[in-house]
Each structure stands twice: as C-alpha cells, then as structure tokens.
C-alpha cells in the first residue's frame, strides 16, 4: 500500500478546479474525506455544478462542497442550501437515468483496498457507481483500509480509475435500530411479522421497525432479502440461519456500525448491485412472494400514503418506496405493507387522517397498498370496498382519533 499516497487538500482541490460537474454520491458511498479537505479551500468548488445522491436522514447536506458550490441538484429536500439547490422529482430507480443525462465529469468513489491483481470493490454501495464510471472523466478511487470486501460483488479494476488515493476515513456509520428500546416499534414489528411466512422475499426500508422485525423472524426459514438498502440489523437474521443459503442477500447499499462492517468482510452471501437492477420493474416483476415493508408519515382513509411532507415542510422524497410498493402489490404471493406509528412524536396528532391535504403528495397510491400496520393492529385493504377499507383503518388509528375519523366515512 505504500505506493498509494493519501489524498491531500491541495490535490483534492486541484482535481475539483479541473472539474465542471461533480457527482457527490450518497448513502454509504459518501466520500466523507472530501468534506474535510474542501473546508480548507472552499473556493475550489465555487464554480462547480454538483449532482448529489445524498439521502435526507442519512447524509448531511451542509458539507463544505455542497454549501460552497455554484449550484446543487439532488433528489431529497435540502432547505439549508437555499436558492442554490434544485430538487428533482424521481423515484430511486429514476436517479440512474438522471446521472447519465447530467454527465458529471468527476466522481469520488470510496472502495476497498486492491487485491494482488489490482481488483477492488465499491465498498458498501453499488447504487450508482457503474453509471458514474461510465460518464465521468475523473474517476477517483478512495482506497479505505476499513472498507469490507464482499466477494459476491462485481469487482472493479484499478485501471478503470484515473486516480487512486489512500483514504483512512472510516465509512459512514449508523446505529442498528433494533437495539434501541421503542415499545411502539416493537408492537408494529410484531404485527408485520404475522404477515411474513417461510420462503418470503423481503424488502424493508430504514428505521426502527425493520430491526425489530428481523428479530421476530428468526424462527422463519428460507427467507430471501431483495432490498434497496440493508442495515446491520440483518446480522441476527443471518446468524440465526433464517435466510436462504442459495439466495444471496441482494441490495444496492449496506449501512451499519463498524462491527457490522468488520463482520461483512469476506462474506460471499451479500451481493451489492446497481439501482438499475435492484429497483428495476423488470427485475422486481420476476420475484414471487415479494413483501415490501415501508414506512410513511400519513395514511388517509382511502389508503393513500404520504412519505414526504409534514405540515408545510418537505422532509423526504419518494425514494424507492413507489418502486417496491408497486412491484410487491403485483407480486404473486407478495404484498405491499405500510407500517407507521398511529401518532406523531408528540402523541397529539393522528397519522391516520381522513384525507391527505390537497397540497400533500401521494407517495404511494391506494391501489398499491395491501396492508397498513400501526401498533394497534393490521388493516387489510385488499378485497374491500372503499368504505370497508376506511373502517379497517379507523380501527388501527390512535384511540383518541377514531370517533372523528369515523365521521369522515359517511
């Protein structure tokens, strides 16, 4: 490794000054070192147009590169960037095409260390790496000693990169949510677990419920995982022998703690693939028994889900929720599940509402929701009339809200 020099502020800023359009990858592919280096010379990005795949709630939007760039385009809300920020409306599957059409000329890719033949893996994320490699002229590998190598992933050769530097910055970490005490999430997960049998293929979003859900599925057999993102909560399920050994855990990115990353190193039962495969309607259409478990901010009595807006503020974006909800609803033996607490964090506002406001986005249409789950139970919406669906949703709403919601049915 002595032939690889660390990336310095001078070298990083020189590369940025040569660039016009930077792709700043998000989730676990975030080049965390770049933020620290740009702080020393913010003028190095003042001419840049940046396209970022950073995700609200996972990545920061106040890093030096984003704050000091000429303009930034992304797919999730970033109110701290003000008028310099442009948010595109897209599901996660659509982001790949947006990257290709924007044609960024520079990308920094966190990777594992090379083997003796010069092969590396794109670390913890394969989401948009191949797309970026195909369009960018400056392809900069950040070789991280603590990045796990996953033999089941497609390798990249160092020859494909224009530059390679040693980067000892640890990868982005998040806590495993299944270890955080939350009785509401525990109750929701218990209800969801009743809908998942042996041999199911599961997609889950990020949050408190998935971690507890995996813990409750330890007695299941031959479970398969096909998801956009997998967190460290999956480890208990794998070690319990509940996953199908003939079907690698398939996802576009993994996120977790340093111990989880160390556990991942060398495992061949994880396969990271690009979003244009994992979220592709053609891919998902071939999966029988696909059960998608995702959260939302609100569900109305029609069964429509809003996962983007609270009050007057957009806090998230569609992400992969529409991609997987639509596919799982149509999957033979599968279903689309929206799981959410019955109230907001204050406990004063019901998250089951009569109707979504006129200016509130419908992230998932009512036709793509099969079950809604709160801590109070399961509302099965399939095979029911509009009125029957509404009554089922009232029954799992917060008790204080049920009378008012029932009056909306008439």
N, C-alpha and C positions, 0 to 999 in steps of 0.2 A: 504493500500500500504506500510505500514511500514515494512512488512516482506520481501520486496524486496530491496536488497542493490544495490546502484549504481555500475556499472562496473568500477573498478579502473584499472589504468595502470598495477599494479602488477598482478592483477587477469587475465586481458586480455592477458598479455604476458606469464603468466604461462600456460594458455589454448593453446596459439599458440605454445609454446615449446613442448607441448604434441602431437602436430599435425604433420602430414607429408604433407597433401594435403588440402589446404583451397579453398573453393568456395567463391569468393567475388562477391556477387550479385550486379547488376547494375540497371539502371533507378531509379525509386523511392524506390527500395528496397536496395539502397546503405547504408551500415552501417556507417554513417558518423562519429560516435563516434570513431570507430576503428582507423581511420587515426590519430586522435589526440593522442590517447593512445599509438600507436606504435611509434610515434615520440620520445617519452621519452626513448624507448628501441628498436632501430631498429634491434639490433642483434637477437631479439626474432623471426624474420621472415627470417633470413638469410639462414635457412635450408629448407624453405618451397617451395613447388611447388604450384603455385596459378593458378586456373582456374577462369577467371572473365567473367561476362556477362555485364560489363560496356560498354556503348554505346558512341561512339565519338559524341561530340557536346552536350551531356547531362551530362556525368560523367567525372571527371578528371582521367587522367592516371598517374599523378605524385604524388599520395599519398604515404605516408611512407611505407605502406605494399607492394605496387607494386614495388616501386623503390628499396627496400632493399631485396626483395625476391630472392631466388636462381634462379628461373625461373618462367615465367608467360606465360600462354596461354590464348588467348582471340579470339574474333570474329570481332573486329574492329581494324583499324590501331592505333598503339601507338608508333610512332617513338622515343619518348623521353625515351623509355625503352631499346632501342638499341638491342644488340645481345641476351639479356636475354629473349626477347619476341618472341613468336611464334604465328602467326595469322592463325587460321583455316578458311578454306573457307566453309561457310554454310549459308543457309537461316535461318531466325529466327526459323522456325519450326524445323530445324535440330539440334538446340542447345540442346534440351532436351535429345536426344539420346547421344550427346557428354558428357553431365554431367553424365548420367548414366554409360557410359563406363569408364569415368575417375575415378568415385567413390571417390569423395573427402571425407575426414573423418571429416571435421569441416565446419560449416556454421553459420554465424550470421544472424538472421532474425529480422528486425525491425517489431514490432507488436503493436497493440492497447493494452490498459490495459485490464486485465481479468475482466469478469463479476463475479457475486457472486457464479457462478458454476465453475469458472476457465476456461471459454472459451474466446478465443481471436480471432482476425482476422489478417491476414498477411498484415495489414496496407494498403498501396497504391498499392501493386503489388502482383499478384498471379502467375507471369510468370513462375518461376522455383522452387517455394517453395516446392511443394509436391515432386518433383523429388529429391531435396536436402534432404528433411526429410527422404526419403526412403533409401538413401545411406549413409548419414553421421552418425558417432557415436556421435560426439559432436554437438548437435543441440541447439544453444544458442539464446534464445528469448531476444530481447532488447525491453523492455516494455516502450512505449513512451506515455506520457500523452497527447501530442498534435496530436497523430495519430487518424484519424477518424475511427469510427466503421461503417461498412457497413453491415446491417442485411441481405442483399441479397447474401452475400458471404459465402462460406463454412467455418464454424468455425474450429478452432484448439483448442485442449485442452492442457493446460499447461503440463499435464502428458506426452505429446509426446516430450517434450524438456528435454534435460539432464541438462540444466542450464537456469535460468531466472534472468535478472538483470533490474533494473530501468535505463532508458536512457532518459534524458531530452533534448537531442539534437534535435532541430526541424528537420522535414523531409526535404529532398531536395526540393527546390522551383525553378520554372521558371516563368517568366512574361507571362501573357496572351498576345499573339502576336496580337490579334485583336484590342488591344488598342494602338498599335504603328502605327503612320502615315506612310503609304507607298502607294503612288498612283499606282505604278506598281502592287503590290499585290492586291490592290482593284480592278483594272481593270481585272486581271486574275480571281479573285474570281467571278466577275460579269459574265464573260463568262462561267465559270464552273457551276454556279447556273442555267444557262439556260438548262443544261443537266440533272437536277435533279428535278423530279416531286414528287407529293404526293405519300406516301407509299414506297418510295425507302429505301433500306438498304445501309447505307453509311459507308465506311472505309476511313479514312484520315490519312495522315502522320503528322509529326510535322513541324511547320514553320509558315510563315506569312500568307499564303493563307488560311489555314483552319479556322483561327479565323475570318477572314473577310467573308469567305464562310458561316459559321454558322449564321452570322448576316444577310446575304442576304436570308437565308432560313426560316426566322421567319414566313413568311406567308404560308409555306407549312404545310401539315397535315400528321399525322401518319408516320412520319419519324422514321426509326429504325437505331440504331448505332451498328455495329459489327466491332470492330477495334482492332488492337494490343495495341494502346496507345490512350488515350483520354486526352486532356488538359482542363484547366479551361475555355477555350473559349466555351465549350459546355453549360455552365451555362445559357447564354442568350437564347439559343435554347430551353432548358428545361423550363425555366420560361415563355417563350412565348407560351407554350402549343403545340409546333410543333412536339414533339416526341410522339410515340405511347405508351400510358399508359399501354398497355397489353404486351409490349415487353421491358424488362429492357435493359438499355444501357450496352452492353456486351463488355468487353475488358480485356486485361491481366494486364494493369497498367494504373494508372492515374497520371498526373503531373500538377502542377499549383502553385498558390500562397497560402499563409497561410489563407487568407479569403475564398478561394475556398475550402480548406481542412475543414475549420470550417463549411462551407455550406454543404459539403458532409456528415458530421457526422450524423448517424442515418437514412440516406436515403436508402430505400429499392428498388429504381428504378435503382440502379447501381449494376452490377454483375461482379465481377472480377473472371476470370477463367484462368487456366494454358495455356501456349502457345500451348501445345499439344492438346488443344481443340480449342482455338481461331484461330490458324493458320493451323489447320489440314485440308488437302484437303477434307477429308470425311465430316467434318463439313461444310466447305465452299460450297461444292457441293450441299448441301441441301438448300442453301439460294437463292431464286429467287430475281431478281431486285437488285443484289449487285453491287453497284457503288464504285469503288476504285479510290480515288483521291490522287495521289502521285507526288512527285517532282523528278527531275533529274538534272544532271549537263549539259548533252548534249543529243540532239536527232539528228540522222542523217536522210538523205533524204529517207532511207529505212524504217524509223520508229523505229529503234533500239535506246534504251535508255541506257546511261551510268550514273549511280548514285554513282560512286565510285572514279573516278580518275580525277584530274585536272592537266594537263601537265604531269610532271614526278612523281607526288605525289599522293598516295592513301590517300584520306581524309575520306572515309567512307567504308561501306561494303554492301552486298546485303540486309541485314536486312529482314524485312517482305515484301519488295516490290515485289519480284518474287512470293511469296506465294499468295498475294492478287491480283496481276495483272493477273496471270493465271486463278485464280478462277472467278474473275469478268468478264473476257472476255468470259468465258464459261457459266456464269450465265444466266438463262432465263430472259430476260428483263434487264439485267445488262450491264455494260461496264467498261473498263479499261481506265482511264484518266491519262495522264502525263501532269502536269501543271508546267511551268517554265518561268522565265523572258526570253525575247528574247536575252539579252546580259548578260555578266558577270558584276560584281560590278563596274568595271571601265567604262562600257558602250562602250568599244572599241572592244570587241570580241563577235562574234555571238555565241549563244549557240545552234542554229540550224546549223549543219555542213553538208558538202557534204557526207563524210563518217567518221565513227569513225576510229581513228588510229588503226593499226594492233595490238598494244600492249595495247589498251584500252578495258576494259571488257564490254561485253554486259550484263548489269544487267537485262534488260527486252528485250526479242526478239521481232522482228517486228510483229510476229504473235499474240502477247499478248497485243498490243496497239491499242485501238479503236479510241481514240481522243488525239490530242496534243493541248494544250492551252497555248498561250502566251498573253501578254497584247494587242496584235494586233488582236486576234480573235481565232477561233476554226478551226483546221484542222481535218476533219473527214476522217479516213483512211479505215474504213470498206467498203467492196464492191467496192474498187477501184483497178485499175491496179497499177503496180509499178510506172509508170510514173505519173499517176493521183495522187497518194499519195505524190510523190515528189513535184509536183506543188502546192498541197494544203499546204504543209509545207513551201514552199518558200513564200507563201502569208502571213504567220503569223510570218515570220522571221523579224529581225530588218531591216528597210528600206535600210540602207547602205549596207547590206549584200545580198540583193535579186538578184542583177544582177550576182554576182559571183556564187551564189548558182544555179541560173537558168542555167548557163553554165555547171553545173555538171550533168544535166539531160540528155543531148544529148547522 
